Amino acid sequence: MLLRSFVDLLDAQGKLVRIAREVDAEYEIAAVISKLQGRPVLFERVKGHRVPVVANVCASREFVCQGLGIERADLIGHLSTATTAPREPEVVPAAGYEEIDVDLNALPILRHYREDGGRYIASGVAVARDRDHGLNASFHRSMVRGSDELVLRIVERHLHAYIQRGLTELALCIGNPIPVLVAAAMSVELGKSELAIANALSPIRLVELGGHLVPEAELVLVGQLTGEQADEGPFLDLTGTFDIVRRQPVLHVTRVFSRRDPLFHALLPGDLEHEVLMGMPREPTIFREVSAVCACLDVRVTRGGCSWLHGAVRIRKQHDEDGRRAIEAAFRGHPSMKHVFVVDQDIDIDDPRQIEWAMATRFQADRDMVVKQRQKGSSLDPSSDPAAGETTKVGFDLTVPLGQDPAKYRRVPLPLEVDLDDYL
């Protein structure tokens, strides 16, 4: 399902908010996206632009599951299966595309916050090919530097490795199908194609545009890495705080391909869609690691922890050390995680109050806390040591000690179910 098909589906189901009045790409669209609190939205008229803007298509697990054609309960297992059994997508002729003038100012690229370093493409998926490792697809925020130049934030992972190996050209895809957005956010080993993972999540097709194999996105920018570096940032990240300014690679955009009447997918940094696409793809790796040491039932990278720094793990405790084993395994599954909470099967990990209740009633700090000092952490954590990139990680075992009377720790339900409509 193409992005535009998914937007049409949401519209038909009454889930899409349509904004008919003219809106400004500078600050105004970002403010409305935030106010909508995760509701998918289509901005039909953007001041000074002919391309509509769509946002919040992945702002909840429910929307992601709908875009993948699966049930919510199957999400983690489905993501895990796709990473272990990817399938190469079909390559089809590039029908319905036209090449347009290279002019980034003609696209409704948002400026999100007053402190931003510039206008940003936050939803762009960079697709690159290496002669040995094949196709790689990954998110890279891109700051507009001029009508034909972007500055890309490239962390030292796979695309960086491709560049070190001589990569000079890539494609930046905007308005991607849902499986591509999800797969591009995953962390997998070098040489495993995220586009093959996307196809295993839900079938996609690739087309050739400007000499590059890319997913059927709404807009595709082809560019040359000039070898020059420029300041990138500030940029508001997942934590709701601004990332630092860095010298990053410059991409000179040489060709632009567009579907007829394209949609521009805008992703608001630090908001719900950003959180879902960053945090959720880490859950299968945590689940896999914890399952190797105990009976893991479910995993969440929690919103309260910026959808990156905190996790909750639900287990069926069978041995005294299962809680501690789960803590250690969870940190292996997501090395950027700072705090993890392990709970019993009766706790709903989607309810922060239940996790806190388990901490209040089942946890003793001198017995149930695992502290890991001076560990490699996340650069997104402003409290970490920026020079060493280290932090102190803590795991909280909130499970009931084995051998004790479980009734002592049980939340007592009401003795009778009633229907309030019978009383009010």
N, C-alpha and C positions, 0 to 999 in steps of 0.2 A: 504494500500500500504506500503510494507516494504521500509526501507531506500534505499536498493539496487535497488528496482523497481523504486523509484522516481529518483534516479541517472540515471538509464537507460533511463527513460522518458526524463529527461533534455538533455541527450546526443543525443537522437533521434531528439530532437527539435533544436539541434545546440546551446543550452544554456550552455553546460558544456565545460569548458576548460580542456583539458588533458595535463598534464606535463609528457613527456616521459623520460626526462633526470633524472639522479639520483640526489636527493636532500637530504639535511641533516635535521633531526628532530630538531637539535639544531639551533635555530634562522632563518635558511634559509627558511623553510616552512612558518613560521610566516611572514617573510618579503614579500614573494610572495603573500600570502593570502591578506595582506594589500594592496599591489600594484594593485591587481585585482579589488579593490573597489566594492566588493559585488558579483562578478561573481562566480557562482559555479565552483569548481575546483576539479580535481582528480589527485593526485600525484601517478603515477603508480609505481615508483621505489624510495624507501626510503632507504638511506644508512644504511646498517646493519640490515635491517628488510625485512620480506617477506610480510607484510601486507600493502596494499595501504592506503593512507590517503585521505579523502574527506572533503571538507569544503565549507562554504557559502551556504548551502542548504536552510537556513532560513534567508538569508541576505537581503531580501526585503519582503514587504507585498505581492507582486505579487507571489513570490515563496511559501510563506506560504499558500496563497489562493489556488494555484495550488495543493499543497500537501494535502489540505483539500477537494479539489474538489468543490470549491465555487467561486462566483464572488467577486471581491474586495469590491464592494459597500455593500455586505452582511456580511462583516467580523465581525464588532462589534456586530451586532445582533446575528450572529451565535455563537460567543463566549459567549455572555450573555445567550442565550437559553441553551447552553450545560452546563453551570454552574448551572442553575436552574432546568434542567431536565436531569441529568446524566443517563447513561444506562450501566449496568454491562456488561463487555465484555465476549465473549465466551472463554472458556478454552479448548485448544486442545492439543493433544500429541506433545511433543517436537521433531519434526522431523527435520533432517538436522543439528543437533548439535553434537559436539564431545567435550569431556573433554580433556583439554590440560594441560601441565605442568604449575605450578604456577611460573611465571617468568615475572615480570613487565618490566624487561629490554628487553624482547623479543618483546614488543609492541612499536609501534612508538609514544610514548608519547612525546609531544613537550616541549621544553624549549622556551618560547616566547620572553623574554626580559632579558638583562644581569643582571638586578637587581632582577630577580625572586628568590624566595627562593629555587627553584628546578624545576624539570619537573612537569608539571601539566596536569591532565585530567580535562578539563574545561567543557566538554559536558556531563559528567556523571550524570545520573539520579538515585538517590538512591531510592530503593523500599523496604519498610518495612511494616510489619504487626503488629498491636496491637490487643490484645484479645477483646477489647471493641470498638475501633475506626476503625478497619479494615485496608485496604491498604492505604499507603501514598506514593506518588511519588514526588520527589522534587530535584532540582539541588543543588549539593554540590561540589564545586571545591575540587580537591583531589591532594595533593602534594606527589610525590614519595619520600619515605624515605629509601627504600631498595628494594630488589627483590621481597619481599612479604608483604611490609607495605606501607600504605598510611596515610597521615594526612588529615582529612576532616574538612573543615570549616563548622561548624554547627551553624547557627544563632538560637536564642531562639524562634523557632516556632514549627511546628508539630513534626519533627523528634527529635528535642531536648526533646519535651514532651514525646515522645515514649521512649527515652533513660531514662528519669527520672522515667518512669513507669516500667523499667526493661528490655528494649530491649537490646539484646547483639549481634544480628546477622542481617545483611542486605545484599542486593544484589545491586551492582553498575552496571548499564546498559549503554553501549556505543554503539552508532549507532542505535538510536531509530527511529521509524516511526514519521513523522511530527506531527500528533495529540498528540503523547506522549510528544514530545518536547514542544509544546505549552501549554498543560495542566499542565505539571510539573512546568512551570514558573508562573502559576496562584496563587493568594492568595485567598484561600477559607477557610471556617470554618473547624475546627477540626472534623474529622469523615466523611467528604465528600471526596470520593475517586477521586483523580485526574485521575486515569486510567479509571474510569467510565465516567468522563468528556471527556477524550480523545476519548472514544468509541462513545460518542454523537457527537463529532466534525466530526469524520470519523471512520468507523468501524475498530477496532483493535482486536487482539486475544492475550490471555495470554497462556504461557506455564509454566510447572513446571521444574525448574532446581535447583538442589542442595537443594531441600526442599523449594524453594521460587517460588511463582507465579510472573512472570515477563512478560513484553511485549516482542514481538519477535525482540529483539535487535540483533546486530551483535556479540557483546561480552558481557558476563555477568560474573562479578567478585563477588564471594560470600566471605564474610569476617566476622570475629569476632571483636567486639569492645573490646579491651583489658582492658579498664579502665585506661590505661596510656594516658598521654597527652604529646604533643611535640610542638615545635615552628612551626607555619604555616605562610608562607609569607616571604618576601613581595610578593604581587600579584597586578598586575595592574588591576584596576577596571574600571567601566563604565565611570568615570569622566576623564580617561586618567591619573590619578594620582595613586600612590601606596597606597594600603591599609596597615594598620599596621601589625606587627607581633603579633600573639596571641598564647596562649597555647590552642591547640585543640585536639580532640580525635584521637587516633591511631586505624586504622583498619588493622587487620592482615588478609591478603587474604589467604584463605584456598583452594579454588577451582576456576577454570576458565573454562567457557564454551564458545565455539566459533562455529559460523556457518562455513560451508565449504567456504574457500576463503573469509574471512570476510573483511569488510571495517571499517577502524578506523575513526570515525567522530571527527575532530579537530575543536574546537571553539576558535577563536582568541580573547582574552580578550580586551575589549575597542574598538573592531571593529564592523562592521555593523551587523553581525549575533548576537553578544552579545547584541547589542542595541535593535534589533527587538524582541528577545526573552525575554528581561527584560522589555522593555517599553510597547510594544503592549498589553500584557495581562492585563495591568492596565486600559486600556481604557474602557472596559465594566463596570467596577465598578464605574468609574467616570461618565460614561454615565447614569448609573442607578440612581446614587445619584442626578445628575443634573436634570434628567427627572422627579424626584419626586417633584421638586420645580418650574420648568418652562419648556418651550418647547425646549428641547435639540435636535439639529440636527446632531451634529458630535463632536468627541473628538480626539485629538492627544496628545500623550506624545512625545514631540518634540526632534529631534536629537540635535538641538542647546543647549538644556538643558540636554545633556548627556543621553537622552532617559530615564530619571528618575526624574530629579529635576524640569523640566518645562512642563506645559501643555497648550494646546489651546482648547477652548470650543466654538463651534458655536451654537447660539441660535436664536430662533424667538422671539424677544422681544415683550411682550404684556402688561407688567406692568412696572412702573418706577423702581421698586426694583429688577427686574429680573436679571440684571447684578450682583448685590451684592449677591443675593440668589445663583446664579450659582457659584460664587467664593467660598462661604462657603461650598456648596455642593461638589464642586470639591476637596477641601482639605479633606473632609470626605471620598471621594471615593478613594483617594490615599494619605494617611497621610505623606508619605515621600516627597511629592511634595513641592517645595519651592516657586515657582512663577507660577501664572496661568493667562492667558490672555483670556478674554471673548469677543467675536466679534459677529457682526450681520451676518445674513444669506448670505449677498452678498460678504463676505470675504472668500477666499480660505485658509483654515488653513494648507494646505500643502505647502503654499507659504509664507516663512518668510517675504518677502518684503511687502506682503499685510497686514500682521499683524502689521508690523512696520508702514506702511502707516496709518492704522487705529489708531494706537497710536499717530501718528503725527497730525492727523486731527480731531479726535473725543474724545480725552482724555484730562482731566484737573486734575492734581494731587491732588488739594485741594478738588475735588468733587468726583473723580472716583477711588480713590485708597483705598484699604482695607489693613491695616497693622496689622499683628498678631504677637506680640512680645513674645519671650521666649516660643516658641512652640516646641513640640517634633518633631525632624526632622530626616534627614537621616545621618547615619554614613558615607555615601559615600561623603558627602559634606565637603571638607577640611576646609571651612571657618566657620563651625559650632562650637559650644562649645563642645569640645570632652568629658569634664568631665560630663556635664549635659546632653549631647546629644540633645541640644536645638538649635533652629535657629529662625530667624525672617522671617515670611512668608508674601508675598505681593501678592495681587490680583489686576489686572488691568481691570477695566471695560471700554472696548473700543467701547461700543455700542453708537449709536446715541440717545441723550435724546429724550424721547417721547414729543410730543407737538411742536417740532420744525420742520421746513420745511425740509423734507428728501432730497429734491433736492439740498439743500445747501451742503450735505455731500456725494453726489453721484459722483462716478468716471464716467466721461463722455466718452462714447465709440466713436470711429470714425464713421462718418456718412455713410461709404461705405465699404463693404467687397470686397477685391481684391485678385486675385491669382497672386503671384509674377512670376510664370512661364510665364504669359502673357507679362511680362515686361523685364525679364532678358534673 
